[in-house]
């Protein structure tokens, strides 16, 4: 039965505490064959501490939940609230859609999409995160629905989006889907 104790300085939100204990518990269970019910994680607060000759008494900044950030971005894109979506992007943001051509501007994406469909939407099935030294990779999976250029509706088409998130901003989006497999042929 693993028991993990985390010590933080004061100032972190309850949401940050909840995310931290949940993720640490999952990390422990990815290494140790322990049941969820047998994994315990505590958060303690220290009033102050010293490191490198400096005294600290307040915690640092919190990062947003990467999956929630990605979901917000996708919902803003779907609603065509492009300025709001752009505010979630890191400088140098890049997106790669089927065909492999990197794009940096939403206008490039909209022009690319005009040759494929008149409308598209996503139904999210799940969001998965992978944490690394450079940030968080978020995978969003689900299905697409929309309208082809000839006016016929489509739905149930698989997609996977991969996002790189660092310092609270989206740095990259890669998209894979089965649209080409089911697209009407000319």
Residue, then its C-alpha position, 0 to 999 in steps of 0.5 A: x500500500x503506497x503512501x505519498x506525502x507532498x509538501x507545498x507552500x500555502x497559496x495553491x487552490x483546492x483544484x490544484x491540490x485535487x489535480x496533484x493528488x489524483x495525478x500522483x496517485x495515478x503515477x504511483x500506480x503506473x509503477x507499483x501494482x497497487x489498487x486505487x483503494x490502497x493508494x494514499x496521497x497527502x498534501x501538507x502545507x509548510x508555512x515557510x522554507x529556505x532554499x539557496x539562501x532565500x526564504x519562501x512563504x508562498x507557492x508559485x503559479x499554477x498551470x491550467x489543466x491541459x485537457x481543459x485548455x485543449x477542450x476550450x480551444x476546440x470548442x472556440x474553434x468549432x464556434x468560430x470564435x477565432x480571436x478567443x481561440x488564438x489567445x490560448x496559443x503560444x508564440x510560434x504555434x503550428x498545426x498539421x492536418x491530414x496531408x502534412x502541410x504545417x500551418x501557422x494561421x487559422x486563415x490557412x486552415x479555413x482555406x484548406x477546409x473549404x476544399x473538403x467540407x462546408x461544415x464540421x464538428x467534433x464529438x469528444x469521447x476522451x482526453x488523455x494526457x502524457x506529462x513530460x519535461x517540456x510540457x503536457x501532450x494531450x490526445x483528444x479522440x472522438x468522432x466528426x460530423x458535418x456536411x460534405x461540399x455536395x450537401x450530404x451529411x456525414x457522422x461517426x468518422x474517427x479522429x485523433x488530435x494531439x496537442x503540445x501544451x507548455x506554460x499554459x499555452x498550446x504550442x502545436x496541434x496534429x490531426x489525424x482522421x478517416x475523412x479521406x476514407x469516406x469522402x465522396x469521390x469526384 
